[in-house]
Amino acid sequence: MTRLAIIGAGAWGTALALVARRAGSDAAIWARSAAVAEALRDRRENPAYLPGIALDRVIAATTDPATAVTGVDAALIVVPAQFMRETLAGFGAVLPSALPLLLCAKGIETGSLKTMAELVAELRPQTPLAVLSGPSFAAEVACDLPTAVVIASRDPSLARFFAGALGNPRFRPYLSEDVIGVELGGAVKNVLAIACGVLDGLKLGDNARAALITRGLAEMTRLGAAKGARPQTFGGLSGLGDLVLTCSGGLSRNHALGVALGRGASLDAALAGRRSVVEGVASAASIAALAAQLGVEMPIVDAVDAVLHRRTAIGPTIETLLARPRRSE
């Protein structure tokens, strides 16, 4: 039996613990919050992030980093992108340098403009790394609804190891060696989902949403090319697949935020009361900065960044996008 540490007790971490058990792996969850860990142990539920979903009784939970990683074969890092550096620092020496890690966050770190794999490679250069992405709402995965994802690693045997530890009849991992492409797809789609939500909040129609998804995919692909990714990756699960889901699915936090903004809410009001992180908010700024650094044109991402972080009015921002010079597709 493969033994996995799930570092992060949000909805996605909890869902992946269930996935691991269905695949025949042993899973133990590390939670930052003592209250969450207690609920996982005593109530066999995560009422804060995944209410109503019963956990397998053998899934352990702890707030102690050393206990979480003792005796495990690998760890899944399932914390929001902007907390990755802090979380790894908190685990310090108790996390063996040779322990394989599967990175499950979707975002670009603000400040450094690094993907999660780039960040972990900087902090832990000896650690074997893989990343997981793709169209996967945590609630549907937890309910054992059919889901396909992609696991990418520069070491194909490591990707196969994690696919074996998590794959089951309702959770199907595909494999890739394009780590940077898989990561960028997962990060950029959150920003584009906010843009789609704004359009839906304004009731601008299905034509506009389809155009935004298509042109957003072109932006994602341009950024990927500049970072050395394979263009084909963005037509797959971590690109188009995740983009379509997040721009249209009712469980998308990023899309819901955009809808609230399109209906006239301020960013602070749209974020108020949310326990789960809306990754696209931070990623809008970091991806826009990364694109500028690389000389990549990403007008939709720039527009979302302007609305979120420079408080540019939505109406004029959309008109500016529509007035851009005509060009070949």
Secondary structure, DSSP 8 states (H G I E B T S, - for coil): --EEEEE--SHHHHHHHHHHHHTT-EEEEE-S-HHHHHIIIIISSBTTTBTT----TT-EEES-HHHHHTT-SEEEE-S-GGGHHHHHHHHGGGS-TTS-EEE----B-TTT--BHHHHHHHH-TTS-EEEEESS--HHHHHTT--EEEEEE-SSHHHHHHHHHHH-BTTEEEEEES-HHHHHHHHHHHHHHHHHHHHHHHTT--HHHHHHHHHHHHHHHHHHHHHTT--GGGGGSIIIIIHHHHHHH-TT-HHHHHHHHHHTT--HHHHHTT--S--HHHHHHHHHHHHHHHHT---HHHHHHHHHHHS---HHHHHHHHHTS-----
